[in-house]
């Protein structure tokens, strides 16, 4: 009885920790708020098959829901990801899914050359310079890493970063502790100041 209670408490603590850390990451390195025009940048994930994998499908859903309902006309959704197989680019697969499965009919832009997160940011920068707000969509740790990269490459654009809708309480709860551990490992390359913000 005591053992099962202990395991239950440990499990609940792990879930709460994963939830909290992902919540915190989703709000780190966010500075902007004003303006009306925005870009929602959806980062692709390795996709060797001809249809989007579960992670890319989730990222597309999070990207589409990040578009403010009353601001579709002034928002461009940028799908970013290069070719990872003979079936085309991540960007195209995600855009097709957004239109066919989710019925998204807003402005779509493809960035189809990137193979790393650093390249994602480098290649989307020309598509971001004329907007008031920038939302980067992925799992929270990955979004934070991408925001840190944007700050490194173009600090003048960092003031336009606003929160995307890529964190929701109770979504992916069971795997959030694993995502948190993986995120801590992936974020180890951030500068000391950025790491303080992220933890």
C-alpha positions, 0 to 999 in steps of 0.5 A: 500500500505504501509503495503504491502510494509512493509511486502515485505521488512520484508519478504525480510530481513528475507530471506536474514538473513536466507541465510546469517546465513546458509552461515556463518554456512557452513564455520565455524570451517573449517581448512583443505585444503590439501591432496587428500583422503577424507571422506564425512560424511552424517548425517541421520535424523529421518526416521520411514518409509521404504523409505528415507524422504525428509530431508535424500534424500536432505542430500544424494544429498548434500553428493554425490555432495560434492565428488570432481568430480576428486577425486571419487577414493580417497573418501569414503562416510560414511552414519551415522544413526542407526535404527529408525524403523523396516524398517532398519537403516538410514545409509542403507536407505541413501546408497540405495538411493544414489546408486539406485536413484542417481547412485552413484558408489563410495566407501560407508561405513555404520555407523549404530549404532548412534541415536544422533549427538554426537554418529554419530561423536563418531562412525565415528571417526575410519573411518576418521583417515586415510584421509586427508580431512573430510567433514560433510554433513547436514543442515548448523547448524547441520553440524556446531554442528557436526564439534564442536563435532569432535573438542571436541572429537578429536581436532587432526582431526579438522585440516582436516575439509573442507567445504562440498557442503551442502550450496547453495545460493537459495536452501531452501531459503523460509525455511532458516529463519526457519532453522536459528531460529532452528539452533540458538536454536540447537547451544546454547550448543556450547562453548563461543568460538564456538558460536562466530565463528558461529554467 
